[in-house]
Amino acid sequence: MRRTRSIPPKTNFLVGTAGLLAAKLVQSWMSTLDYRVGFYDRSVDPARGLGGPRIYIFWHENILLPLYLRGSCRLAMLLSQHRDADILARIAHHVGFDCVRGSTYRGGVDAVRELLRKSDGMHLTITPDGPRGPRRRLAQGPIYLASRLNLPLIALGFGYNRPWRVRSWDRFAIPKPYSRARGLVSPPMQIPPDLDRAGIETCRLRVEKLLNCLTVEAETWAESGHRIAGEVHIQPQAAPLPSRSKMTEPAAATTFCLPKASKAVEARVA
């Protein structure tokens, strides 16, 4: 029988209280930033409530940005069962995210089953280099799920100008108050169904390169302070109540392709 970690009531209360206070702090802190996003396809924004469920991926170090901007958007986030993720799970809950505790690999059967269930009416969000790294290296889990569930995959590259960095495996980013936050959002990518291990690895490498490219471009954009064509100024926004017509009409997927990155960016992610 698989052993589960039990949390004493006092500890559970302290974690819950700390999570609520941390959620308020995150919302207050992140509200000072200037947010601008570049979309390849604006319809994939979960706040618009268009199309069917999708899988969103972004690096673990940038988790504060989507937590602040897109709470209450029918998003279920995969978080590890490690103790250091307990408060993060509470924060996610308080800002409007559903949470699944576990992993898409290393025996995380229960987590995969729960994600399968959630995907019936919710978007999934995964930090594919968590919970222990290596930093900015994509695990196979999101590719497997996208192939297994036939859900489009959306890569989100985020960047801040000169954030503070925690001395952790992911160099967790803490943006400075009143600084710039930028995001680049890929079009929906349809992963071929029923991939074998070799196919999953091939797609994993390509998606990892894309996500790194988008992240580096977003960081460069944030540092520069420049405007880009088609950028959108965004604020926290909840999704509208789902309608049957919107949920049954899938978002259009696109053939996988890399963005037109600068030579400097291509060199850094090669």
Helices and strands as residue ranges (DSSP letters): H 9-30, E 34-39, G 42-44, G 46-48, E 55-57, G 60-62, H 64-69, E 75-79, G 83-85, H 86-94, E 98-101, H 109-118, E 123-126, H 141-149, E 153-160, E 164-165, E 173-174, E 180-185, H 197-224, E 232-233, H 244-248, H 263-269
